[in-house]
Amino acid sequence: MEQIESIKEFGGWLNRYRHLSDTCHCTMTFSVYLPPQAETRKVPAVYWLSGLTCTDDNVRTKAGAQRYAAELGIALVMPDTSPRGDDVPDEPECYDLGKGAGFYVNATQAPWDRYYQMYDYVTRELPALVEAELPLIPGVKSITGHSMGGHGALICALRETGAYRSVSAFAPICHPVDSGWGQTCFNTYLGDDREAWKAYDATELIKAGAAEIPLLIDQGTDDEFLPGQLCPEDLEVACAARGYPLTLRRQEGYDHSYHFISTFIGEHLAYHAKALSA
């Protein structure tokens, strides 16, 4: 784990690292914001999973999250959205497939399966690495994300029972088996068995009996991807059928951008900080 950048912000440090990933078989880059409290003690962490076309840079420069993290005494762990490198398969003409579009699944189809193991990377390899090398409290973590990353946050929390203290999402892809984005990635990475896709679908995991963890979701009503891609109403129906704890806040007039995220990121981090201190 090599530190390649360090910038002081709000009394803490925004650091960038790279390492050779055993899971993704390539060099991965990620960022971590360590609040000022990390100078004297270990702190809990919130993992942020970004959306299509993003790297670790989008959230750390656009969301305004570090100010709140400093006040709350929590670290932010911000991985990339896919494996990278010359040997990594890609579809350069498709923004929603390949590099920048790992979709937080473990690919099973060649040639993607050697590299696109993003689910194991964000739930296993990366937490083990940062908890061993940085002043983070082992096992005390929450998760959130945006769009494709909101999907990732939801499925990680739903599948990894007890691993996360809390979960939230901004404009997540709630039902990817019925979403154009989800279908493109699932068919490519996982093959044409639609039953296998359900293991990476928040709505289907709720239907199948996933253990309860309260879900907090913010969705802008003017989001250009709301019709046909994000499907929050499907998740809402699945949760209602089970009495599953869901807070779905429809935010009037907001779109899909980081302007939306930056407006509500403070509320999300406060939500996670409360769970992490319990």
HUNOR-V960855 format. One line per field, one symbol per residue. phi: phi as a letter, one per 20 degrees, with the letter a starting at -180 (. if undefined). psi: psi as a letter, one per 20 degrees, with the letter a starting at -180 (. if undefined). burial: I if it has 24 or more other C-alpha atoms within 12 Angstrom, else O. Layout:
phi: ???
psi: ???
burial: ???
This chain:
phi: .dfdabcfblndcedcccbeefeelaeddbdcedfgfffcbfcfcdeddeegmedffgffddemffgffffemceddcffeafcpfefgbcgedfdbnfnbfmldefddfefffdedffffeecffgfffffdcfdfgmdbcbbrclgffgfffffffeegnfcfabbbdlffebffddgfffgffffedneeffffffccfffffgeogffbgddcdcffdffdffndelffffffffffdmffcdddeefnedeeffffffdffffffgfffffef
psi: oppiqppppkiapoqqrqqophgilrpqqrqpporhhihirqqrqpppprapiraihghiihhkhhghhghikqqppnrrirqqrhipqrnhiohkqbpjlhjlroqipqjhhhhmlhghghhfggghghhhirmqopinqrqrrpdhhggggghghhhmpihphrqrqplqnhmhijqggggggghghiajnhhhhhikogghhghikqqppppppppphkpijgoighlhhghgggghhikpopooooopiqbjriggghhjhghghhghhghhi.
burial: OOOOOOOOIOOIIIIIIIIOIOIIIIIIIIIIIIIIIIOOOIIIIIIIIIIIIIIIIIIIOOIIIIIIIIOIIIIIIIIIIIIIOOOIIIOOOOOIIIIIIIIIIIIIOOOIIOIIIIIIIIIOIIIOIIIOOIIIIOIIIIIIIIIIIIIIIIIIIIIIOOIIIIIIIIIIIIIIIIIIIIIIIIIIIIOOOOOOIIIIIIIIIIIOOIIIIIIIIIIIOOIOIIOOIIIIIIIIOIIOOOOIIIIIOIOOOIIIIIOIIIIIIOIIIIIIIOIIOO
